[in-house]
């Protein structure tokens, strides 16, 4: 007599959707399911396989949905939701020095950092992002907001040679970073990075001290690098300088990298340093087009980021994917470059690798954290479907995300966010915007 199958327990099963795992083999299941136990994925397979082997406390019906890993936004300034649209149509140096830095000096405090970040988390959850990398001021508040929202994050206090609203000296900034490293060391969602702003705002001494802190706590280093043409005129604007000061290794995350040379790209590939592509911010500030196809061809790991709301002006990574795919096609006059699957991987598994989270998230595989999103396909603009990857890059919008699961917890179900009060976050940021307008003379 054949023995009955022993059913395993799962806390959650996402069942009946088109499952894209984004694993190395590109495995997919047309009528698939994902079993979740605790904060991790227990199994991925066909719906029949999963439901024959697992009994769950909760089942989410994923019929007419794409089920995939949550998106990884590799470069944000989350609290800058409070500055969305205050200074548009300007060059980077003018935008920073004459508008953004003054606005920050007059307005950024713990309140702005927390509520601006919480609003950013709401926007990201709604558009499918489950993990993000952030650089800004009062980053402990951003960490608290991400924790409240249930989002996975890598955050770091921005380091300057000059005073910020939080840290009056570089030494204070480094001490604050060390505090973050110790405070959040054992957290399941919040990770810390050391984040000098850029080579043109940080002295060599500060960069070297930042490296010491990163080494002490085994943290990533994240920095803006070669975003605008004026940086090319600096005496130390090449990857060789980063190598000279010890930055160039697998823990480096370099944002933008628009003006990298072939030699720069080769050094990044040889050392395992990572890059974040931010096409919409680079377009809006007219910074240029990063040579991403060359980076990928050389074997550099490249993720995708939106940058902050003051230079994009949204945090929708699906929109960023669409732009990333198209801008290189027209720039190279080659419709085959930056294929849809390549771009989806930049926003998921490759993005996770950029943040040092490749073993944690970015794909749907047993043992990884359960960071999962469901895309509602029952929409006119998503009908019919021939290729999931094509849809995700060229047709899906952020508000097509139906349900988001992070660390095994359902944070949004049927478009309702369950972890934070969106109305309160919007009201708080509206109040903050009143004083921002007043401080900039915009209320006249």
C-alpha positions as CSV (number, residue, x, y, z in Angstrom):
1,X,0.0,0.0,0.0
2,X,1.4,3.4,-1.0
3,X,2.1,5.7,2.0
4,X,0.5,9.1,2.1
5,X,2.6,12.1,1.3
6,X,3.7,13.9,4.5
7,X,2.6,17.6,4.0
8,X,5.1,20.2,5.0
9,X,4.0,23.4,6.8
10,X,4.3,26.8,5.0
11,X,3.2,30.1,6.4
12,X,2.3,31.3,2.9
13,X,1.8,30.0,-0.6
14,X,1.7,32.3,-3.6
15,X,-0.1,30.0,-6.1
16,X,-1.2,29.9,-9.7
17,X,0.9,32.7,-11.3
18,X,3.5,32.9,-14.0
19,X,6.6,32.5,-11.8
20,X,9.8,34.1,-13.0
21,X,12.6,33.0,-10.6
22,X,15.4,35.1,-12.1
23,X,17.8,32.3,-11.0
24,X,20.9,31.6,-13.1
25,X,19.0,29.2,-15.4
26,X,16.2,31.6,-15.9
27,X,13.7,29.0,-14.6
28,X,10.0,29.9,-15.0
29,X,6.8,28.1,-14.2
30,X,3.7,29.1,-16.2
31,X,1.3,27.7,-13.6
32,X,3.7,28.1,-10.7
33,X,3.8,28.6,-6.9
34,X,6.1,29.7,-4.2
35,X,6.0,28.4,-0.6
36,X,7.2,30.6,2.2
37,X,8.2,29.5,5.7
38,X,9.1,32.3,8.1
39,X,11.1,34.9,6.2
40,X,12.4,32.5,3.6
41,X,11.4,30.8,0.4
42,X,10.9,27.1,1.2
43,X,10.2,25.9,-2.4
44,X,9.5,27.1,-5.9
45,X,7.8,25.0,-8.6
46,X,4.6,24.2,-10.4
47,X,1.4,24.8,-8.5
48,X,0.7,21.1,-8.4
49,X,4.1,20.3,-6.9
50,X,3.9,23.0,-4.2
51,X,0.3,22.4,-3.2
52,X,0.9,18.6,-3.1
53,X,3.8,19.0,-0.7
54,X,2.9,22.1,1.4
55,X,-0.1,23.1,3.5
56,X,-0.1,26.8,4.3
57,X,-1.7,29.1,6.8
58,X,-2.4,31.6,4.0
59,X,-2.7,31.2,0.2
60,X,-2.5,34.2,-2.1
61,X,-4.2,33.6,-5.5
62,X,-1.7,34.6,-8.2
63,X,-3.8,33.7,-11.2
64,X,-3.4,36.3,-14.0
65,X,-0.3,37.6,-12.3
66,X,3.5,37.5,-12.9
67,X,5.2,36.4,-9.7
68,X,8.8,37.6,-9.5
69,X,11.5,38.8,-7.1
70,X,10.9,42.3,-5.7
71,X,12.9,45.0,-7.5
72,X,16.1,46.4,-6.0
73,X,16.6,50.2,-6.3
74,X,20.3,50.6,-6.0
75,X,20.5,54.4,-5.6
76,X,18.1,56.7,-3.8
77,X,18.0,59.7,-1.6
78,X,14.7,58.7,0.0
79,X,14.0,61.8,2.1
80,X,14.3,64.0,-1.0
81,X,10.7,63.2,-1.7
82,X,10.3,66.5,0.3
83,X,12.2,68.3,-2.4
84,X,10.4,66.7,-5.4
85,X,10.2,69.4,-8.2
86,X,11.8,72.3,-6.4
87,X,14.6,72.8,-8.9
88,X,14.2,71.4,-12.3
89,X,15.9,72.0,-15.7
90,X,19.3,72.9,-14.3
91,X,22.9,71.6,-14.7
92,X,24.2,69.3,-12.0
93,X,26.6,71.8,-10.4
94,X,24.1,74.7,-10.5
95,X,21.3,72.4,-9.2
96,X,23.4,71.1,-6.3
97,X,25.3,74.3,-5.2
98,X,22.6,76.9,-5.8
99,X,19.4,75.0,-4.9
100,X,19.7,71.6,-3.3
101,X,22.5,72.2,-0.8
102,X,20.9,75.5,0.4
103,X,17.5,73.9,0.6
104,X,19.0,71.1,2.7
105,X,20.9,73.4,4.9
106,X,17.7,75.4,5.8
107,X,15.3,72.5,6.1
108,X,16.7,69.0,6.7
109,X,16.2,67.7,10.2
110,X,15.1,64.4,11.8
111,X,11.5,65.1,11.0
112,X,12.1,65.7,7.3
113,X,14.4,62.7,7.1
114,X,11.9,60.3,8.7
115,X,8.7,61.4,7.0
116,X,10.3,62.0,3.6
117,X,11.8,58.5,3.8
118,X,8.5,56.9,4.9
119,X,6.8,58.5,2.0
120,X,9.5,57.2,-0.3
121,X,9.0,53.7,1.1
122,X,5.3,53.9,0.3
123,X,6.0,55.0,-3.2
124,X,8.6,52.2,-3.7
125,X,6.3,49.5,-2.2
126,X,3.5,50.6,-4.5
127,X,5.8,50.3,-7.5
128,X,7.4,46.9,-6.7
129,X,10.6,47.8,-5.0
130,X,11.4,45.6,-2.0
131,X,15.0,46.7,-1.3
132,X,16.9,50.0,-1.8
133,X,20.2,51.6,-1.2
134,X,20.1,55.1,0.3
135,X,22.5,58.0,0.8
136,X,21.4,61.1,2.7
137,X,21.3,63.0,5.9
138,X,20.1,61.7,9.3
139,X,20.1,58.2,7.9
140,X,19.2,56.6,11.2
141,X,15.8,58.1,10.5
142,X,15.7,56.6,7.1
143,X,16.6,53.2,8.6
144,X,13.7,53.6,11.1
145,X,11.3,54.5,8.3
146,X,12.4,51.5,6.3
147,X,12.0,49.2,9.3
148,X,8.5,50.6,9.9
149,X,7.6,50.0,6.3
150,X,9.0,46.5,6.3
151,X,11.5,47.3,3.5
152,X,15.0,45.9,3.1
153,X,17.6,48.6,2.8
154,X,21.3,49.5,2.7
155,X,21.7,53.0,4.1
156,X,24.6,55.3,4.8
157,X,25.1,58.9,6.1
158,X,26.4,61.2,3.3
159,X,30.0,62.3,4.1
160,X,31.3,65.8,3.1
161,X,34.3,68.0,3.7
162,X,31.8,70.7,4.7
163,X,29.1,70.7,7.3
164,X,25.8,69.0,6.7
165,X,22.6,69.6,8.8
166,X,23.5,66.5,10.8
167,X,27.3,66.4,11.0
168,X,29.3,69.6,11.3
169,X,32.7,68.0,10.6
170,X,33.9,65.0,8.6
171,X,34.9,63.4,11.9
172,X,31.3,63.7,13.2
173,X,30.1,62.0,9.9
174,X,32.4,59.1,10.4
175,X,31.4,58.7,14.0
176,X,27.7,58.8,13.0
177,X,28.5,56.1,10.4
178,X,30.1,53.9,13.1
179,X,27.1,54.4,15.3
180,X,24.8,53.2,12.5
181,X,27.0,50.2,11.9
182,X,26.8,49.1,15.6
183,X,23.1,50.0,16.1
184,X,21.9,48.0,13.1
185,X,24.5,45.2,13.0
186,X,22.0,42.4,13.7
187,X,18.9,43.7,12.0
188,X,17.1,41.5,9.5
189,X,16.2,44.3,7.1
190,X,18.6,47.2,7.7
191,X,22.2,47.1,6.5
192,X,24.8,50.0,6.6
193,X,27.3,51.4,4.1
194,X,30.0,54.0,4.3
195,X,29.0,56.7,1.9
196,X,31.4,59.6,1.0
197,X,29.4,61.8,-1.4
198,X,31.8,62.2,-4.3
199,X,35.4,62.8,-5.1
200,X,34.7,66.5,-5.7
201,X,33.1,67.0,-2.2
202,X,35.4,64.8,-0.2
203,X,39.2,65.3,0.4
204,X,41.6,62.4,-0.1
205,X,42.0,62.3,3.7
206,X,38.3,61.9,4.3
207,X,38.1,59.2,1.7
208,X,40.9,57.3,3.4
209,X,39.3,57.6,6.8
210,X,36.0,56.4,5.3
211,X,37.9,53.4,4.0
212,X,39.1,52.7,7.5
213,X,35.6,52.7,8.9
214,X,34.4,50.4,6.1
215,X,37.2,48.0,6.8
216,X,36.6,48.0,10.5
217,X,33.0,47.0,10.2
218,X,33.3,45.1,6.8
219,X,30.8,47.5,5.2
220,X,30.3,48.4,1.5
221,X,31.5,51.9,0.3
222,X,29.2,53.8,-1.9
223,X,30.1,57.0,-3.8
224,X,29.0,59.2,-6.7
225,X,31.6,58.7,-9.5
226,X,32.0,60.5,-12.8
227,X,28.4,61.6,-13.0
228,X,29.0,64.8,-14.9
229,X,31.6,66.1,-17.4
230,X,33.2,68.6,-15.0
231,X,34.4,65.7,-12.9
232,X,36.7,64.6,-15.7
233,X,38.8,67.8,-15.1
234,X,39.6,66.7,-11.5
235,X,43.2,65.5,-11.0
236,X,42.0,62.3,-9.4
237,X,38.9,61.4,-11.4
238,X,39.9,58.0,-12.7
239,X,39.4,54.5,-11.4
240,X,43.1,54.3,-10.9
241,X,42.8,56.8,-8.0
242,X,40.1,54.7,-6.4
243,X,42.4,51.8,-6.6
244,X,45.3,53.9,-5.2
245,X,43.2,54.7,-2.0
246,X,42.0,51.1,-1.6
247,X,38.4,51.6,-2.7
248,X,38.5,49.5,-5.8
249,X,37.3,46.0,-4.7
250,X,34.1,43.9,-4.5
251,X,32.6,46.2,-1.7
252,X,32.6,49.4,-3.8
253,X,29.3,50.7,-5.2
254,X,29.8,53.5,-7.7
255,X,26.8,55.6,-8.7
256,X,26.3,56.9,-12.2
257,X,29.7,56.3,-13.9
258,X,28.7,58.2,-17.0
259,X,32.2,59.2,-18.0
260,X,34.2,56.0,-17.4
261,X,36.9,55.2,-19.9
262,X,37.7,51.7,-21.2
263,X,40.5,51.6,-18.7
264,X,38.2,52.5,-15.9
265,X,35.8,49.8,-16.9
266,X,38.5,47.2,-17.1
267,X,39.7,48.1,-13.6
268,X,36.2,47.7,-12.2
269,X,35.8,44.3,-13.9
270,X,39.2,43.1,-12.6
271,X,38.5,44.1,-9.0
272,X,34.9,43.2,-8.8
273,X,33.7,46.8,-8.1
274,X,30.0,47.4,-8.8
275,X,28.2,50.1,-10.7
276,X,24.7,51.6,-10.5
277,X,23.1,53.0,-13.7
278,X,20.6,55.9,-13.2
279,X,19.5,56.7,-16.8
280,X,16.5,59.0,-16.0
281,X,18.4,61.3,-13.5
282,X,21.3,61.4,-16.0
283,X,18.9,62.4,-18.8
284,X,17.1,65.1,-16.7
285,X,20.4,66.7,-15.5
286,X,21.8,66.2,-19.0
287,X,24.8,64.4,-17.5
288,X,25.2,62.0,-20.4
289,X,24.7,58.3,-21.1
290,X,26.8,55.8,-19.2
291,X,28.5,53.2,-21.3
292,X,26.5,50.4,-19.7
293,X,26.6,47.9,-22.7
294,X,30.5,48.1,-22.5
295,X,30.4,47.6,-18.8
296,X,28.2,44.5,-19.1
297,X,30.4,43.2,-21.9
298,X,33.5,43.5,-19.7
299,X,31.8,41.6,-16.9
300,X,31.1,44.4,-14.5
301,X,28.1,43.9,-12.2
302,X,25.6,46.7,-12.9
303,X,22.4,47.5,-11.1
304,X,19.7,50.0,-11.7
305,X,18.6,53.0,-9.6
306,X,16.2,55.9,-9.7
307,X,18.4,58.4,-7.8
308,X,16.4,60.9,-5.7
309,X,13.0,62.5,-6.3
310,X,14.6,65.9,-6.9
311,X,16.4,64.7,-10.0
312,X,14.1,62.0,-11.5
313,X,11.3,62.8,-10.1
314,X,9.9,59.5,-9.1
315,X,11.0,56.2,-7.6
316,X,9.3,53.9,-10.1
317,X,11.9,51.3,-11.1
318,X,9.6,49.9,-13.9
319,X,9.8,53.2,-15.6
320,X,13.6,53.2,-15.0
321,X,13.8,49.8,-16.7
322,X,11.9,51.1,-19.8
323,X,14.3,54.0,-20.1
324,X,17.4,51.9,-19.5
325,X,16.5,49.6,-22.3
326,X,15.5,52.3,-24.8
327,X,18.2,55.0,-24.2
328,X,21.1,52.7,-25.2
329,X,19.3,51.4,-28.3
330,X,18.9,54.9,-29.7
331,X,22.3,56.0,-28.5
332,X,24.0,53.0,-30.1
333,X,21.6,52.8,-33.0
334,X,21.3,49.1,-32.2
335,X,17.9,47.7,-31.2
336,X,19.5,44.5,-30.0
337,X,21.5,46.1,-27.1
338,X,20.1,46.0,-23.5
339,X,17.7,43.2,-24.1
340,X,14.6,43.1,-21.9
341,X,15.8,40.1,-19.8
342,X,19.2,41.8,-19.2
343,X,17.4,44.9,-17.9
344,X,15.1,42.9,-15.6
345,X,18.1,41.2,-14.1
346,X,19.7,44.6,-13.5
347,X,16.6,45.5,-11.5
348,X,16.5,42.2,-9.5
349,X,19.3,39.7,-9.1
350,X,22.1,41.9,-10.4
351,X,21.0,44.8,-8.3
352,X,21.0,42.5,-5.3
353,X,24.6,41.5,-6.1
354,X,25.6,45.2,-6.4
355,X,24.3,45.8,-2.8
356,X,26.1,42.7,-1.5
357,X,22.8,40.9,-1.1
358,X,23.1,38.3,-3.9
359,X,22.8,35.5,-1.4
360,X,19.8,37.1,0.3
361,X,17.4,38.4,-2.3
362,X,17.0,39.2,-6.0
363,X,15.7,35.8,-7.2
364,X,13.1,33.3,-6.1
365,X,15.1,30.3,-4.8
366,X,14.8,28.0,-1.8
367,X,16.7,29.5,1.2
368,X,16.6,33.1,0.0
369,X,14.5,35.7,1.7
370,X,10.9,35.9,0.6
371,X,10.9,39.2,-1.3
372,X,8.2,38.7,-3.9
373,X,5.9,40.9,-6.0
374,X,2.8,40.1,-8.0
375,X,2.1,42.0,-11.2
376,X,-1.6,42.1,-12.2
377,X,-1.8,41.1,-15.9
378,X,-5.6,41.6,-16.2
379,X,-5.1,45.1,-17.7
380,X,-5.8,46.3,-21.3
381,X,-2.2,47.5,-21.7
382,X,-0.9,44.1,-20.6
383,X,-3.1,42.1,-23.0
384,X,-2.1,39.8,-24.7
385,X,1.2,38.5,-23.3
386,X,3.8,36.7,-25.3
387,X,6.9,37.4,-23.3
388,X,7.0,38.2,-19.6
389,X,10.4,40.0,-19.9
390,X,9.1,42.2,-22.7
391,X,6.0,43.2,-20.7
392,X,8.1,44.0,-17.5
393,X,10.3,46.4,-19.4
394,X,8.1,47.9,-22.1
395,X,4.6,47.7,-20.8
396,X,4.3,47.2,-17.0
397,X,3.9,50.3,-14.8
398,X,4.5,50.7,-11.1
399,X,0.9,50.7,-10.3
400,X,0.4,47.3,-11.9
401,X,2.0,45.8,-8.8
402,X,-0.8,44.1,-6.9
403,X,0.9,42.6,-3.9
404,X,4.3,42.9,-2.3
405,X,6.0,40.5,0.2
406,X,9.2,41.4,1.9
407,X,11.1,39.1,4.3
408,X,8.1,36.8,4.2
409,X,5.7,39.5,5.4
410,X,2.9,40.8,3.2
411,X,3.4,44.6,3.1
412,X,0.9,45.4,0.4
413,X,-2.1,43.3,-0.6
414,X,-4.4,44.1,-3.4
415,X,-2.8,47.6,-3.6
416,X,-3.4,48.4,0.1
417,X,-0.2,49.0,2.1
418,X,-0.4,47.2,5.4
419,X,2.7,48.5,7.2
420,X,2.3,52.3,7.3
421,X,-0.3,55.0,7.1
422,X,0.1,56.6,3.6
423,X,-2.3,59.4,4.4
424,X,-0.3,60.5,7.5
425,X,3.0,60.3,5.6
426,X,1.6,62.5,2.8
427,X,0.1,65.0,5.3
428,X,3.4,65.3,7.2
429,X,5.4,65.9,4.0
430,X,2.9,68.5,2.8
431,X,3.4,70.3,6.1
432,X,7.2,70.1,5.7
433,X,6.8,71.5,2.1
434,X,5.2,74.6,3.5
435,X,8.4,75.6,5.4
436,X,10.6,74.5,2.5
437,X,8.7,76.9,0.2
438,X,9.0,79.7,2.7
439,X,12.7,79.1,3.2
440,X,13.3,79.3,-0.6
441,X,11.0,82.3,-1.1
442,X,8.6,80.3,-3.2
443,X,5.5,81.3,-1.2
444,X,5.5,84.8,-2.7
